[in-house]
Amino acid sequence: MKAEIKINTDELVSEIAQKVTNAIIPTLKKGMDMGDTVFTVETLAKYLHVSKQWVYARVHLKEIPHIKMGKFPRFKKREIDIWLESRKVPAMQPLSAQLKIIKKSSSSMEV
């Protein structure tokens, strides 16, 4: 007497694929962290919307965090973002106060 087991292989493969996908997605998302990105002078200039010459000048003056790979400077995105935050200038007055000043000066000019 032989026992036969019928298995729906398509369904089994789909179930296995779904479980594998669910297991590896968190790992893949960690690997996609942009903080580990390393910029060249060109890519950093594009990221900051400045010229390559501006980037080279900051490197020469040691004003921007960078790594030397031979003679080529490289920039870690995470360090650049921290550097940018450190250069932030806080607003001194709310916009409404500035508008009042402008309104007063324009009304005094009309007299």
Secondary structure, 3 states (H helix, E strand, C coil): CCCCCCCCHHHHHHHHHHHHHHHHHHHHHHHCCHHHCEECHHHHHHHHCCCHHHHHHHHHCCCCCCEEECCEEEEEHHHHHHHHHHCCCCCCCCHHHHHHHHHHHHHHHHC
